[in-house]
Amino acid sequence: MIKLLFFFLLAAIPYALLTLHYTTHLHSDTTVPGLRAAAADYSTEQKLESYWSVIHEAQRLLDSLNATTNEENGASLIEERGRGNILKRQKKTPLPVGNFEKSSGQIDLVLGLAKDIPTTNLAVFAASLRQHADSIEIVLFVDSSSVDAELKSVAQKYQMQLMVYNLDSLEPPWLRQYHASSFRWPLISAHLDSLEASKYRGVLFADVRDTAFQADPFALAFENNENIFLAFHGVEARTIGQCGWNGGWVKSCFGPQKLSALSDKPILCSGISIASFELGRTYAKQMSAVISHQDFAKCERNGVDQGVHNVLIHENRIPHSKLIPQRQAIVANLQAKIAQIKSDNIVVRPSDQKPVAVVHQYDRFPQLANHYYATFGAQLFQSTTQDACQNFDLKPNVDLFKAKCDLSATSGTNVHDCCKACKKNPNCNGFTLAGSLCYLKTCKAPVTNFRMDGAYSGIVKRRRSLFR
């Protein structure tokens, strides 16, 4: 503290002398032209030369002090490079190092965004988590247009807090054109900044649509009481530079030099991350700062937030980060095709055959997805499917509109989801459910009768049923 005061005084003295010097010699006229004239008449190069060396020395010492303070606090100075200086120079708050204990009364927090997600998928996410962790706080960001009685019912059943946002009110305004995977980070960061840090131990950032839980993720993440940020490998068969998607995200947002620097690094999946609370808040703030920058609009598209995630982690912008390979991970990113799915639909890691805590990307494996839908979703919607589809004629195992009158495609795990999606779209007159997608159609009558086992077609009822 004494050293800081010393350097402050050393810097302040010459500036005080300059002020005195000016007020003594400048004319008393306080109008702008008068000041300009006084300044023009007065030769600063001759009269102030004696002060420059003192000023420069004070600045040098202050810079040295700042650098020392940053180094002692583990601060990271983010260089201004890449496209449009998206990564800004910023000083981070000092963070605790080493082990930490869960204080009495502290809770863990799960954060995600649920935009246009079928309620069945939401039920899988929430019900599987609540099965293993009753006291975790679950906060989901939902678009105001998605809030209905059914969503509120699921939120109430599984004790989830819904943070409603209006897409047309997002700031800065260019966020309104972004994919949900991008604009979620400013929302998440703002929410974390509003919370009292002492209340929370850990935070988990999650893709809601394709995530299920087999255990309490925080119990495993913090079993050694470490202050950490856990980042999990994605596909391990290739590196960032060898992957067209991940390499493309880094290159288009940060430039070819950044891609070259990270080319040999492993791909990290941004779908699931787990951190102690303050580290999670630091991470979300940096994700938000990059994505909210106006120049980010030039490269923004679905999935590009994973490019930002990889840059921040691989360049050590997040203190105490640990990169976890899939063979040892408590989070299974199934697209990596390393975790094993057992016959009883339990997902285990190969290193010790122990079940993972978090199953991500389960929708890539239909048998596993159907198991989750049946286990966590079926009972929830048995009473509501009939109501949701009461204005539709339904026909199983057939596509009534194959390659015809396409309107759009949206996520859906059952007929209930497709009926809801079609009812929300004023141009929709029918649909075909195939796999985990509802293909919405404009046709007002069947145009094909293509046999497709497992599919389901529906069409808005007219005065007489179309199938009689």
Secondary structure, DSSP 8 states (H G I E B T S, - for coil): -HHHHHHHHHHHHHHHHHHHHHHHHS-S--SHHHHHHHHHHS-HHHHSHHHHHHHHHHHHHHHHHHHHHHHHTT-------SGGG-S----------SB----TT-EEEEEEE-SS--HHHHHHHHHHHHTT-SS-EEEEEEEGGG--HHHHHHHHHTTEEEEEE-GGG-SSGGGGGS-HHHHHHHHHHHHHHTS-GGGEEEEEEEESTTEEESS-HHHHHTTT-B--EEEEE---SSBTTT-HHHHHHHHHHH-HHHHHHHTTSB-EEEEEEEEEHHHHHHHHHHHHHHHHSGGGGGT--TTTHHHHHHHHHHTT-STTEEEE-TTT-SEEEGGGS-SEE-TTS-EE-TTT--B-SEEE-GGGSHHHHHHHIIIIIHHHHTTTHHHHTTTEEEEEEEETTTTSSEEEEEE-SSHHHHHHHHHH-TT--EEEEETTEEEEE--SS----EEEEEEEEEEE--SS-TT-
